[in-house]
Amino acid sequence: MKYLHTMVRVKDLEESLDFYCNKFGLIEVGRKDVPEGRFTLVFLAAPGDEDAQVELTYNWDPQEYEGGRNFGHLAYAVDDIYAHCQKLMDAGVTINRPPRDGYMAFVRSPDGISIELLQKGERLPPAEPWASMPNTGEW
């Protein structure tokens, strides 16, 4: 058995690609337009880990999606959780659950999908401003 991908429906493909690629750091590894089904599939992966993918499904006809948190979450290991969270904050992304413990943080995509960030290897020593930063919204 091999993990292939997680599918996430998105309302605005360009906004989602801006978040996942430009802000979060994933790369596009594939795309398929399906005119007969009126949708586009875009496959994303972390650089160097192209086997584990996120499939963004964009339906051409407007649809509303609710309950992003009901989906659960995506999870990614990062080399430096503090630096990654700072990069996201600098790009205007809210850190919903800051990495107070030097190990785990949560953010949300524009479509409300919860994304967990985990420190690769050992947890980092607690550091400010993260150690005293409160949660914001749901995660």
N, C-alpha and C positions, 0 to 999 in steps of 0.2 A: 504494500500500500504506500502511496506517495501523496503528500499534500499538493494540490494544484493551485487553488485560488479561493478567495472569498469574494463574493459578489455584493456590491453595494449599489443601490439605485440612487441616481443623482438628479436633481432638478435642473441645474445649470452646469453643463459640461465644462465650459470655460472657467467658471468660478471654481469648480471642483479641481480641475487640472492646475489652476494657479495655486490652490491650497496644497494639494498632494505633491506636486512637482516643485514649484518655485519656493514655497515656504517650508514644506515638510521634508523635501529632499528625495522623493522617489523619482524614478525615471520611467518614461513610457517605453514598453517593450513590445507592444502590439496594438493593433486597432482593426476593427471590422465594422463596416457600415452594412446594415441589413435593410435595404429599402422596402422589401416586401413585408417585413415586420415593423418597419418604421422605428428602428432603434440603432444605436451605435454602442459597440463594446470597446472599451479602452483598457488595456492591461498594463498595470504598473508594478514595479518592483523596487526594492532597495538596491542601490548599486552594489554589485558583487554577489547578490543573492537573488538572481533572476528566476530561480525555480519557485520561490514563494511569492505569489502574485495577488494583487487586488484587482478585481474586475469591476470597473465602473460601467454601469448600464444606464445609458441615457435614452429615454423614450422621447421621440420627436414630438409627440402630441403632449401638451402640458398635463401633468399629473401632480397631485399633492401626496406627499409621503409623510406619515406621522410615526412617532414611536421609534426614532433612531436608537434610543437607549434600549428598547426591547430587543434589538439586534444583538446586543452584547457589546463586544469591542474588538478592535484590531490590536495587536501587540507587536512592538518592535523593540529590540535591544539596541542601545546606542552606546557609543564609546565614552561619552561624557554627558551625563544627563543634565548637568547645570548649563553647559555650553549649548546643548541642543534646545533646552527650554528658553534660554536667553535669545537664541536665534529666532525662535518662534515668536517670543514676545516682541522682539524688535520688528518683526514682520506684521505685527498687529493681531497675533493669535492670543486668545485668552488661555492662561494656564489654569484649568478648572481645579485640578488637584496638584498643587506644587510638590516638588520633590523634597519635602521636609526631611525625609529619612535618608536622602542621598541615593535612593534606589528606584523609586517609583513616582511617576507623574501621569496625569491624564489631561488631554485636550479633546476638543470636539471639532469635527469637520463642519463645513458650511451646511451640510444636511443633517447635522445632529448625531453623527456616528462618533461614538466614544473611542478614543485611541489611547492605549496605554503605552507609556515609554518606560523601559526598564534599563537600569544601569548594567552594562555588560561587565561580567566579572564581579568583583567585590563592590559593595556599596561604598559610596564616597562619604567622607566625614560630613556631618551636618554643617551647612554654611548659610550665611545671610546673602541675599534677602530671603532665600527659600525657607530657612528653618522657621521663620515667624510669619510667613505669608499664609493668609487664610484661604480656604477653598472658595471658589467663585462658581455659582450656579451648580448644575448637575454634572456628574462625570460618570 
